Amino acid sequence: MFHTISRAALRTAFVAGLFCGAASPVLADDLATIKENGTFSAAMSGQYPPFSMVDEKNEVIGFDVDITNEIARRLGVNGNAVTTTWDGIIPGLLTKKYDAIIGSMAITEDRLKAVDFVGPYYHDGRGIFVLDKSEAKGLDDLKDKVIGVTLGETHEKWAREQGGWTIRTYKGLPELIMELKAGRVDAVVVDYIALLTVIKQTADPIRMLDIANIEGAQIGIGIAIRKNNPELKAAMQKALDDMMTDGTYETISTKWIGRDIR
């Protein structure tokens, strides 16, 4: 699923935003602070290969990390990728634990009440995946089955609204793949780009169901920042636009995804 977040977390984030705004009636643009500190920090889950993952050196790598570092470079500062739990990622932004969220987050109307977005910096959508050997061809074939989702993503909300199956929640994509391959879930609901990329690299016996007009099939993925930061938003959008114009974005996208996903 386009990496999304639950309504409960959004309500918490919105309240946190109101509190922060009340405490600071005169707001300075975050761009000045970023330049003064010399660091641009962006949050991501670290559980979402190939966009963000932790390697054998315990370092965070992936598409979102490279985008973070390139935006930072164009702002004239160092980049810093921060991993955090997905369900609390917007509250963490509003309480200034990091400067932005570059974590494959879908741009939604609910989320726009709490944060602003730069981008979109790519497009993704919802996919339902099963093992190759599964007889399932559509949603009706998954009735009374066990479905795996990432805790806090809107794929979880969507799955619960459908009803008719048992839902199990997990921390991220690696766990979902493991549970599917082990047969502990019958299907997983995730962002399709991430899992299709993993399947291409690993040749895991997993396939995406061909379901026409599924809700959330094409969604813009953006970079979240705190509201009331027009200078930061403009500077980051320029950095992103320039990356897409001069070929840097395509290079990063091809490196991690195998194609341009803008």
C-alpha positions as a printed NumPy array, in Angstrom:
array([[  0.   ,   0.   ,   0.   ],
       [  1.221,   3.386,  -0.665],
       [  2.784,   3.778,   2.685],
       [ -0.093,   5.352,   4.61 ],
       [ -1.17 ,   5.906,   8.19 ],
       [ -4.271,   5.299,  10.294],
       [ -6.951,   7.873,  11.167],
       [ -6.188,   7.396,  14.888],
       [ -2.569,   8.399,  14.334],
       [ -3.715,  11.342,  12.219],
       [ -5.986,  12.57 ,  15.007],
       [ -3.038,  12.393,  17.408],
       [ -0.884,  14.234,  14.89 ],
       [ -3.485,  16.942,  14.34 ],
       [ -3.81 ,  17.566,  18.078],
       [ -0.025,  17.678,  18.396],
       [  0.072,  20.208,  15.577],
       [ -2.474,  22.414,  17.289],
       [ -0.493,  22.222,  20.517],
       [  2.781,  23.116,  18.822],
       [  1.092,  26.007,  17.027],
       [ -0.38 ,  27.317,  20.277],
       [  3.005,  27.184,  21.959],
       [  4.679,  29.097,  19.099],
       [  2.36 ,  31.836,  17.802],
       [  5.205,  33.398,  15.788],
       [  6.759,  30.67 ,  13.645],
       [ 10.145,  30.884,  11.95 ],
       [ 10.534,  28.926,   8.725],
       [ 12.297,  25.589,   9.304],
       [ 14.663,  26.19 ,   6.374],
       [ 16.674,  28.691,   8.423],
       [ 17.053,  26.197,  11.272],
       [ 18.096,  23.415,   8.891],
       [ 20.785,  25.609,   7.353],
       [ 21.969,  26.754,  10.774],
       [ 22.237,  23.165,  12.016],
       [ 23.81 ,  21.963,   8.791],
       [ 21.606,  18.862,   8.726],
       [ 18.373,  17.848,   7.037],
       [ 16.765,  14.873,   8.792],
       [ 13.991,  12.78 ,   7.247],
       [ 12.037,   9.945,   8.823],
       [ 11.148,   6.588,   7.288],
       [ 10.248,   3.141,   8.618],
       [ 13.395,   1.245,   7.605],
       [ 11.012,  -1.693,   7.041],
       [ 10.092,  -0.983,   3.428],
       [ 12.605,  -2.33 ,   0.91 ],
       [ 13.775,  -1.144,  -1.562],
       [ 12.681,   2.305,  -0.359],
       [ 14.156,   2.078,   3.152],
       [ 15.875,  -0.847,   4.873],
       [ 18.714,  -1.558,   7.282],
       [ 21.766,  -3.324,   5.799],
       [ 24.317,  -5.67 ,   7.385],
       [ 26.286,  -2.652,   8.631],
       [ 23.164,  -1.438,  10.477],
       [ 22.921,   1.52 ,   8.089],
       [ 19.69 ,   2.732,   6.514],
       [ 19.763,   2.459,   2.72 ],
       [ 17.266,   2.647,  -0.137],
       [ 15.475,   4.907,  -2.594],
       [ 14.071,   7.192,   0.107],
       [ 17.504,   7.519,   1.717],
       [ 19.105,   8.574,  -1.564],
       [ 16.303,  11.078,  -2.192],
       [ 16.831,  12.463,   1.323],
       [ 20.577,  12.865,   0.824],
       [ 20.197,  14.467,  -2.599],
       [ 17.652,  17.013,  -1.365],
       [ 19.941,  17.775,   1.58 ],
       [ 22.893,  18.276,  -0.768],
       [ 20.903,  20.742,  -2.838],
       [ 19.907,  22.598,   0.333],
       [ 23.613,  22.859,   1.165],
       [ 23.52 ,  20.602,   4.251],
       [ 24.086,  16.972,   5.25 ],
       [ 21.313,  14.407,   5.033],
       [ 20.269,  12.187,   7.928],
       [ 17.829,   9.276,   7.522],
       [ 15.918,   8.511,  10.737],
       [ 13.964,   5.278,  11.273],
       [ 10.824,   5.241,  13.385],
       [  7.601,   3.263,  13.751],
       [  5.142,   4.092,  11.008],
       [  2.093,   4.606,  13.205],
       [  3.818,   7.452,  15.074],
       [  5.696,   9.027,  12.192],
       [  3.505,  12.152,  11.759],
       [  3.355,  12.933,  15.5  ],
       [  7.161,  12.672,  15.486],
       [  7.34 ,  15.238,  12.688],
       [  5.015,  17.654,  14.488],
       [  7.022,  17.403,  17.703],
       [ 10.169,  18.253,  15.695],
       [ 12.017,  14.957,  16.044],
       [ 13.011,  15.351,  12.367],
       [ 12.549,  17.872,   9.559],
       [ 10.499,  15.839,   7.09 ],
       [  9.047,  12.444,   6.3  ],
       [ 10.547,  10.88 ,   3.188],
       [  9.032,   7.488,   3.783],
       [  6.804,   6.695,   0.791],
       [  3.773,   8.435,   2.296],
       [  0.58 ,   8.818,   0.274],
       [ -0.846,  12.323,  -0.075],
       [ -4.405,  12.257,   1.294],
       [ -6.976,  14.866,   2.283],
       [ -6.926,  13.688,   5.914],
       [ -3.168,  13.963,   6.095],
       [ -3.165,  17.428,   4.556],
       [ -5.03 ,  18.633,   7.649],
       [ -1.928,  17.896,   9.733],
       [  1.044,  18.46 ,   7.378],
       [  2.093,  20.003,   4.074],
       [  3.561,  18.009,   1.2  ],
       [  6.354,  18.495,  -1.3  ],
       [  5.906,  16.515,  -4.501],
       [  4.574,  13.988,  -5.299],
       [  7.979,  12.416,  -5.821],
       [  6.565,   9.167,  -7.202],
       [  3.293,   7.32 ,  -7.768],
       [  2.252,   3.965,  -6.346],
       [ -0.886,   1.981,  -5.573],
       [ -2.529,  -0.829,  -3.65 ],
       [ -1.796,  -4.423,  -4.57 ],
       [ -2.978,  -7.771,  -3.185],
       [ -0.406, -10.541,  -3.385],
       [ -0.639, -14.309,  -2.954],
       [  1.701, -17.262,  -3.465],
       [  2.014, -18.517,  -7.037],
       [  0.401, -21.792,  -6.01 ],
       [ -2.681, -20.059,  -4.596],
       [ -5.931, -20.654,  -6.483],
       [ -7.135, -17.125,  -5.676],
       [ -7.881, -14.9  ,  -8.664],
       [ -9.942, -12.123,  -7.068],
       [-11.301, -10.683,  -3.833],
       [-14.13 , -13.219,  -3.604],
       [-11.568, -16.024,  -3.473],
       [-10.088, -14.536,  -0.294],
       [-13.28 , -14.697,   1.769],
       [-12.65 , -16.392,   5.135],
       [ -8.885, -16.272,   4.471],
       [ -6.11 , -14.657,   6.567],
       [ -4.847, -11.325,   5.246],
       [ -1.583,  -9.651,   6.309],
       [ -1.155,  -5.857,   6.457],
       [  1.292,  -3.377,   7.967],
       [  0.076,  -1.895,  11.249],
       [ -1.024,   1.727,  10.836],
       [ -1.142,   1.827,   7.053],
       [ -4.397,   2.672,   5.346],
       [ -4.216,  -0.732,   3.693],
       [ -5.114,  -2.002,   7.156],
       [ -8.125,   0.338,   7.265],
       [ -9.166,  -0.698,   3.752],
       [ -8.849,  -4.4  ,   4.588],
       [-10.979,  -4.008,   7.729],
       [-13.667,  -2.15 ,   5.77 ],
       [-13.929,  -5.024,   3.284],
       [-14.712,  -7.591,   5.98 ],
       [-15.1  , -11.312,   5.397],
       [-11.546, -12.275,   6.271],
       [ -9.187, -12.427,   9.259],
       [ -6.597,  -9.643,   9.482],
       [ -3.128,  -9.91 ,  11.014],
       [ -0.874,  -6.865,  11.387],
       [  2.907,  -6.692,  11.046],
       [  5.728,  -4.159,  11.329],
       [  6.567,  -3.944,   7.649],
       [  7.153,  -5.596,   4.292],
       [  9.898,  -8.087,   5.316],
       [  7.606,  -9.666,   7.92 ],
       [  4.688,  -9.744,   5.498],
       [  6.745, -11.579,   2.879],
       [  8.014, -14.057,   5.463],
       [  4.508, -14.778,   6.761],
       [  3.115, -15.214,   3.243],
       [  5.883, -17.603,   2.191],
       [  5.443, -19.58 ,   5.425],
       [  1.725, -19.929,   4.785],
       [  0.667, -18.134,   7.939],
       [ -1.293, -15.629,   5.867],
       [ -3.09 , -16.325,   2.59 ],
       [ -2.525, -12.883,   1.073],
       [ -0.929,  -9.519,   1.85 ],
       [ -2.139,  -6.013,   0.983],
       [  0.768,  -3.667,   0.247],
       [  2.137,  -0.988,  -2.095],
       [  2.674,  -2.858,  -5.316],
       [  5.929,  -1.2  ,  -6.461],
       [  7.843,  -2.307,  -3.376],
       [  6.772,  -5.941,  -3.481],
       [  7.041,  -6.277,  -7.263],
       [ 10.619,  -4.999,  -6.964],
       [ 11.426,  -7.499,  -4.211],
       [  9.939, -10.356,  -6.257],
       [ 12.031,  -9.359,  -9.262],
       [ 15.2  ,  -9.434,  -7.148],
       [ 14.495, -12.619,  -5.177],
       [ 12.335, -14.636,  -7.598],
       [ 10.047, -15.44 ,  -4.65 ],
       [  6.975, -17.45 ,  -5.769],
       [  4.564, -14.543,  -5.211],
       [  2.156, -12.883,  -7.649],
       [ -0.171,  -9.881,  -7.62 ],
       [ -3.865, -10.458,  -8.19 ],
       [ -5.264,  -8.745, -11.28 ],
       [ -8.107,  -6.717,  -9.76 ],
       [ -9.537,  -3.927, -11.896],
       [-10.461,  -0.574, -10.333],
       [ -9.294,  -1.466,  -6.829],
       [ -9.502,   1.528,  -4.475],
       [ -6.134,   3.276,  -4.166],
       [ -4.785,   1.93 ,  -7.45 ],
       [ -2.879,   5.13 ,  -8.321],
       [ -1.754,   7.499,  -5.567],
       [  0.706,  10.382,  -5.391],
       [  3.486,   9.836,  -2.837],
       [  4.8  ,  12.972,  -1.158],
       [  7.339,  14.384,   1.275],
       [  5.674,  15.599,   4.467],
       [  6.839,  18.727,   6.276],
       [  5.355,  20.823,   9.067],
       [  2.816,  23.451,   8.055],
       [  3.683,  27.165,   7.8  ],
       [  7.064,  26.604,   6.149],
       [  6.73 ,  28.194,   2.702],
       [ 10.483,  28.771,   2.269],
       [ 11.376,  25.183,   3.114],
       [  8.588,  23.873,   0.894],
       [  9.713,  26.001,  -2.051],
       [ 13.395,  25.081,  -1.61 ],
       [ 12.617,  21.359,  -1.372],
       [ 10.256,  21.463,  -4.357],
       [ 12.944,  23.214,  -6.418],
       [ 15.493,  20.59 ,  -5.379],
       [ 13.089,  17.822,  -6.379],
       [ 12.153,  19.485,  -9.685],
       [ 15.823,  20.031, -10.549],
       [ 16.606,  16.374,  -9.74 ],
       [ 13.887,  15.285, -12.146],
       [ 15.122,  17.644, -14.853],
       [ 18.848,  16.907, -14.726],
       [ 18.602,  13.097, -14.624],
       [ 19.543,  12.578, -10.974],
       [ 16.088,  11.332, -10.014],
       [ 16.006,   8.807, -12.861],
       [ 19.427,   7.508, -11.807],
       [ 18.288,   6.975,  -8.212],
       [ 15.004,   5.402,  -9.284],
       [ 16.679,   3.032, -11.741],
       [ 19.26 ,   2.041,  -9.128],
       [ 16.653,   0.891,  -6.597],
       [ 13.474,   0.169,  -8.593],
       [ 14.784,  -0.671, -12.038],
       [ 12.789,   2.083, -13.748],
       [ 11.63 ,   5.682, -13.443],
       [  8.628,   5.728, -11.074],
       [  7.838,   9.446, -11.041]])
